[in-house]
Amino acid sequence: MSTSDHSTTPASFSVSVADVELEADDLDPEQIVSGEPVVTGKVLWESADGKQVRGIWQITPGVVTDVEANELFVVVSGRATVEVEGGETLEVGPGSACVLREGDRTTWTVHETLRKAYHISY
């Protein structure tokens, strides 16, 4: 098999991040600090070994905690403050590209419903 074999690779595609219909995604109640945030998302692509995932994710206003994966995301709409325990406080909004380090403990204060396109490596 050559490295150019595309038989197991999905076709190239494009989607409108703002228009993709998202599905309910469970949020552990222990992660909620305040408010009643609701999380939705849609996986657009996942590698056969599950070590890479690309998709769209959204969260409504509130405050939640998380333990991050190795992730790059770009905010399409909304606004949030992401406090990294022992690190920076990140202000993200439309057009922000953000890199999160695997294992970082974060607190997300979502000011306006935030939608992002992401790539995660496990």
Accessible surface in RSA format (square Angstrom, percent):
REM  Atomic radii and reference values for relative SASA: ProtOr
REM  Chains: A
REM  Algorithm: Lee & Richards
REM  Probe-radius: 1.40
REM  Slices: 20
REM RES _ NUM      All-atoms   Total-Side   Main-Chain    Non-polar    All polar
REM                ABS   REL    ABS   REL    ABS   REL    ABS   REL    ABS   REL
RES MET A   1   198.22 102.7 106.45  70.4  91.77 218.5  88.63  75.4 109.59 145.2
RES SER A   2    69.90  59.1  51.99  69.4  17.91  41.3  51.46 109.6  18.43  25.8
RES THR A   3   151.87 108.0 114.13 115.7  37.73  89.9  91.67 123.1  60.20  91.0
RES SER A   4    76.73  64.8  64.91  86.6  11.82  27.2  46.02  98.0  30.71  43.0
RES ASP A   5    55.43  38.8  35.38  35.2  20.05  47.4  18.42  43.4  37.01  36.9
RES HIS A   6   134.94  73.8 124.56  86.6  10.38  26.6  95.00  97.9  39.94  46.5
RES SER A   7    91.78  77.6  48.26  64.4  43.53 100.3  52.32 111.4  39.46  55.3
RES THR A   8   118.95  84.6  85.42  86.6  33.52  79.9  69.54  93.4  49.40  74.7
RES THR A   9    76.09  54.1  61.16  62.0  14.93  35.6  43.32  58.2  32.77  49.5
RES PRO A  10    70.10  51.1  48.44  44.2  21.66  78.8  60.84  50.2   9.26  57.6
RES ALA A  11    85.76  78.9  62.65  96.7  23.11  52.6  74.03 104.3  11.73  31.1
RES SER A  12   118.47 100.1  84.61 112.9  33.86  78.0  52.80 112.4  65.67  92.0
RES PHE A  13   116.45  58.3  75.32  46.7  41.13 107.0  87.96  53.3  28.49  81.5
RES SER A  14   106.98  90.4  74.93 100.0  32.05  73.8  48.42 103.1  58.55  82.0
RES VAL A  15    62.83  41.3  35.88  32.5  26.95  64.9  44.77  38.9  18.05  49.0
RES SER A  16    60.75  51.3  42.76  57.1  17.99  41.5  38.90  82.8  21.85  30.6
RES VAL A  17    33.06  21.8  28.94  26.2   4.12   9.9  28.94  25.1   4.12  11.2
RES ALA A  18    67.95  62.5  46.75  72.1  21.20  48.2  48.31  68.0  19.63  52.0
RES ASP A  19   116.36  81.5  87.10  86.7  29.26  69.2  32.79  77.2  83.58  83.4
RES VAL A  20    24.02  15.8  14.84  13.4   9.18  22.1  21.12  18.3   2.90   7.9
RES GLU A  21   152.66  87.6 137.74 104.2  14.92  35.5  56.59 109.5  96.07  78.4
RES LEU A  22    28.43  15.8   5.17   3.7  23.26  58.5   5.17   3.6  23.26  62.6
RES GLU A  23   101.25  58.1  95.78  72.5   5.47  13.0  43.24  83.6  58.01  47.4
RES ALA A  24    98.97  91.0  66.53 102.7  32.44  73.8  66.88  94.2  32.09  85.0
RES ASP A  25    69.14  48.4  57.96  57.7  11.18  26.4   9.47  22.3  59.67  59.5
RES ASP A  26   145.72 102.1 118.18 117.6  27.54  65.1  38.68  91.0 107.04 106.8
RES LEU A  27    36.73  20.5  18.92  13.5  17.80  44.8  19.32  13.6  17.41  46.9
RES ASP A  28    72.45  50.8  62.29  62.0  10.16  24.0  25.30  59.5  47.15  47.0
RES PRO A  29   107.43  78.3  96.32  87.8  11.11  40.4  97.16  80.2  10.28  63.9
RES GLU A  30   161.03  92.5 127.57  96.5  33.46  79.7  51.85 100.3 109.18  89.1
RES GLN A  31    44.13  24.7  43.65  31.9   0.47   1.1  18.77  39.9  25.36  19.2
RES ILE A  32    60.26  34.3  40.32  30.0  19.95  48.1  40.32  29.0  19.95  54.1
RES VAL A  33    92.26  60.7  60.81  55.1  31.45  75.8  65.96  57.3  26.30  71.3
RES SER A  34    54.42  46.0  47.00  62.7   7.42  17.1  42.24  90.0  12.17  17.1
RES GLY A  35    52.54  64.8   0.00   N/A  52.54  64.8  30.21  82.9  22.33  50.0
RES GLU A  36   155.75  89.4 137.85 104.3  17.90  42.6  55.53 107.4 100.22  81.8
RES PRO A  37     8.85   6.5   0.00   0.0   8.85  32.2   0.00   0.0   8.85  55.0
RES VAL A  38    87.52  57.6  83.05  75.2   4.46  10.8  86.06  74.8   1.46   4.0
RES VAL A  39     6.62   4.4   4.07   3.7   2.55   6.2   4.07   3.5   2.55   6.9
RES THR A  40    28.91  20.6  28.91  29.3   0.00   0.0  27.10  36.4   1.82   2.8
RES GLY A  41    11.57  14.3   0.00   N/A  11.57  14.3   8.17  22.4   3.41   7.6
RES LYS A  42    73.53  35.9  68.60  42.1   4.92  11.7  31.15  28.0  42.38  45.1
RES VAL A  43    79.80  52.5  59.07  53.5  20.72  49.9  59.07  51.3  20.72  56.2
RES LEU A  44    53.67  29.9  27.33  19.6  26.34  66.2  31.11  21.8  22.57  60.7
RES TRP A  45    52.16  20.9  45.58  22.1   6.58  15.5  46.96  25.0   5.21   8.4
RES GLU A  46    95.51  54.8  72.85  55.1  22.66  53.9  16.73  32.4  78.78  64.3
RES SER A  47    20.78  17.6  13.68  18.3   7.11  16.4  16.51  35.2   4.27   6.0
RES ALA A  48   121.18 111.4  69.32 107.0  51.86 118.0  82.26 115.8  38.91 103.1
RES ASP A  49    98.17  68.8  64.16  63.9  34.01  80.4  43.83 103.2  54.34  54.2
RES GLY A  50    26.13  32.2   0.00   N/A  26.13  32.2  14.92  41.0  11.21  25.1
RES LYS A  51   120.71  58.9 120.15  73.7   0.56   1.3  63.39  57.1  57.32  61.1
RES GLN A  52    66.89  37.4  66.89  48.9   0.00   0.0   7.44  15.8  59.45  45.1
RES VAL A  53    14.29   9.4  14.29  12.9   0.00   0.0  14.29  12.4   0.00   0.0
RES ARG A  54   104.92  44.1 104.92  53.5   0.00   0.0  30.73  42.0  74.19  45.0
RES GLY A  55     2.48   3.1   0.00   N/A   2.48   3.1   0.00   0.0   2.48   5.5
RES ILE A  56     0.43   0.2   0.09   0.1   0.35   0.8   0.09   0.1   0.35   0.9
RES TRP A  57    49.31  19.8  49.31  23.9   0.00   0.0  38.15  20.3  11.16  18.1
RES GLN A  58    36.83  20.6  36.83  26.9   0.00   0.0   0.45   1.0  36.38  27.6
RES ILE A  59     0.49   0.3   0.49   0.4   0.00   0.0   0.49   0.4   0.00   0.0
RES THR A  60    39.14  27.8  39.14  39.7   0.00   0.0  36.81  49.4   2.33   3.5
RES PRO A  61    64.35  46.9  55.84  50.9   8.51  30.9  56.10  46.3   8.25  51.3
RES GLY A  62    12.15  15.0   0.00   N/A  12.15  15.0  10.33  28.4   1.81   4.1
RES VAL A  63    27.08  17.8  27.08  24.5   0.00   0.0  27.08  23.5   0.00   0.0
RES VAL A  64     5.79   3.8   5.79   5.2   0.00   0.0   5.79   5.0   0.00   0.0
RES THR A  65    49.61  35.3  49.61  50.3   0.00   0.0  36.08  48.5  13.53  20.5
RES ASP A  66    56.15  39.3  49.43  49.2   6.73  15.9   7.79  18.3  48.36  48.2
RES VAL A  67    82.41  54.2  63.35  57.3  19.07  45.9  63.35  55.0  19.07  51.7
RES GLU A  68    10.28   5.9   4.70   3.6   5.58  13.3   0.96   1.9   9.32   7.6
RES ALA A  69    20.05  18.4  14.04  21.7   6.01  13.7  16.88  23.8   3.17   8.4
RES ASN A  70    70.89  48.9  69.23  66.9   1.66   4.0   5.05  12.2  65.85  63.6
RES GLU A  71     9.42   5.4   7.32   5.5   2.09   5.0   2.09   4.0   7.32   6.0
RES LEU A  72    86.86  48.4  84.76  60.6   2.10   5.3  84.76  59.5   2.10   5.7
RES PHE A  73     0.95   0.5   0.02   0.0   0.93   2.4   0.95   0.6   0.00   0.0
RES VAL A  74    63.22  41.6  63.22  57.2   0.00   0.0  63.22  54.9   0.00   0.0
RES VAL A  75     1.44   0.9   0.00   0.0   1.44   3.5   0.00   0.0   1.44   3.9
RES VAL A  76    54.03  35.6  35.01  31.7  19.02  45.8  39.48  34.3  14.55  39.5
RES SER A  77    50.01  42.3  49.71  66.3   0.30   0.7  36.51  77.7  13.50  18.9
RES GLY A  78     8.97  11.1   0.00   N/A   8.97  11.1   2.44   6.7   6.52  14.6
RES ARG A  79   106.82  44.9 106.82  54.5   0.00   0.0  42.45  58.0  64.37  39.0
RES ALA A  80     0.04   0.0   0.00   0.0   0.04   0.1   0.00   0.0   0.04   0.1
RES THR A  81    17.64  12.5  17.64  17.9   0.00   0.0  13.73  18.4   3.91   5.9
RES VAL A  82     0.01   0.0   0.01   0.0   0.00   0.0   0.01   0.0   0.00   0.0
RES GLU A  83    80.59  46.3  79.79  60.4   0.80   1.9  15.71  30.4  64.88  53.0
RES VAL A  84    19.04  12.5  13.07  11.8   5.97  14.4  13.27  11.5   5.77  15.7
RES GLU A  85   128.81  74.0 100.99  76.4  27.82  66.2  48.03  92.9  80.78  66.0
RES GLY A  86    91.90 113.3   0.00   N/A  91.90 113.3  45.67 125.3  46.23 103.5
RES GLY A  87    50.99  62.9   0.00   N/A  50.99  62.9  23.91  65.6  27.08  60.6
RES GLU A  88   125.53  72.1 120.38  91.1   5.15  12.3  42.53  82.3  83.00  67.8
RES THR A  89    78.10  55.5  53.90  54.6  24.20  57.7  31.09  41.8  47.01  71.1
RES LEU A  90    48.56  27.0  45.75  32.7   2.81   7.1  48.56  34.1   0.00   0.0
RES GLU A  91   119.06  68.4  91.46  69.2  27.59  65.7  62.31 120.5  56.75  46.3
RES VAL A  92     7.84   5.2   5.18   4.7   2.66   6.4   6.99   6.1   0.85   2.3
RES GLY A  93    12.09  14.9   0.00   N/A  12.09  14.9   9.59  26.3   2.50   5.6
RES PRO A  94    95.84  69.9  69.99  63.8  25.85  94.0  70.39  58.1  25.45 158.2
RES GLY A  95    62.10  76.6   0.00   N/A  62.10  76.6  34.38  94.3  27.73  62.1
RES SER A  96    32.40  27.4  22.46  30.0   9.94  22.9  15.70  33.4  16.71  23.4
RES ALA A  97    75.24  69.2  42.75  66.0  32.50  73.9  43.00  60.5  32.25  85.4
RES CYS A  98     9.14   6.9   4.68   5.2   4.45  10.5   5.70  14.4   3.43   3.7
RES VAL A  99   111.66  73.5  88.85  80.4  22.81  55.0  88.85  77.2  22.81  61.9
RES LEU A 100     2.63   1.5   1.46   1.0   1.17   2.9   2.37   1.7   0.26   0.7
RES ARG A 101   168.12  70.6 161.50  82.3   6.62  15.8  71.17  97.3  96.95  58.8
RES GLU A 102   113.42  65.1  96.06  72.7  17.37  41.4  29.73  57.5  83.69  68.3
RES GLY A 103    44.38  54.7   0.00   N/A  44.38  54.7  27.90  76.6  16.48  36.9
RES ASP A 104    21.22  14.9  17.34  17.3   3.89   9.2   3.72   8.8  17.50  17.5
RES ARG A 105   135.25  56.8 131.78  67.2   3.48   8.3  28.54  39.0 106.71  64.7
RES THR A 106     4.94   3.5   0.00   0.0   4.94  11.8   1.44   1.9   3.50   5.3
RES THR A 107    41.12  29.2  40.86  41.4   0.26   0.6  16.82  22.6  24.30  36.7
RES TRP A 108     6.23   2.5   6.23   3.0   0.00   0.0   4.98   2.7   1.25   2.0
RES THR A 109    36.82  26.2  36.82  37.3   0.00   0.0  28.37  38.1   8.45  12.8
RES VAL A 110     5.24   3.4   0.05   0.0   5.20  12.5   0.05   0.0   5.20  14.1
RES HIS A 111    72.71  39.7  46.06  32.0  26.66  68.2  33.50  34.5  39.21  45.6
RES GLU A 112    88.35  50.7  84.79  64.1   3.56   8.5  35.51  68.7  52.85  43.1
RES THR A 113    53.66  38.2  43.73  44.3   9.93  23.7  28.97  38.9  24.69  37.3
RES LEU A 114     0.00   0.0   0.00   0.0   0.00   0.0   0.00   0.0   0.00   0.0
RES ARG A 115    28.68  12.0  28.68  14.6   0.00   0.0   2.25   3.1  26.43  16.0
RES LYS A 116    11.20   5.5  11.20   6.9   0.00   0.0   2.55   2.3   8.65   9.2
RES ALA A 117    31.52  29.0  28.61  44.1   2.91   6.6  29.03  40.9   2.49   6.6
RES TYR A 118    30.59  14.3  20.52  11.7  10.07  26.2  10.02   7.5  20.57  25.4
RES HIS A 119    46.21  25.3  45.11  31.4   1.10   2.8  34.97  36.0  11.24  13.1
RES ILE A 120    24.19  13.8  24.19  18.0   0.00   0.0  24.19  17.4   0.00   0.0
RES SER A 121    35.28  29.8  33.86  45.2   1.42   3.3  18.18  38.7  17.10  24.0
RES TYR A 122   141.68  66.1  98.92  56.3  42.76 111.3  91.77  69.0  49.91  61.5
END  Absolute sums over single chains surface
CHAIN  1 A     7560.3       5779.9       1780.4       4068.5       3491.7
END  Absolute sums over all chains
TOTAL          7560.3       5779.9       1780.4       4068.5       3491.7
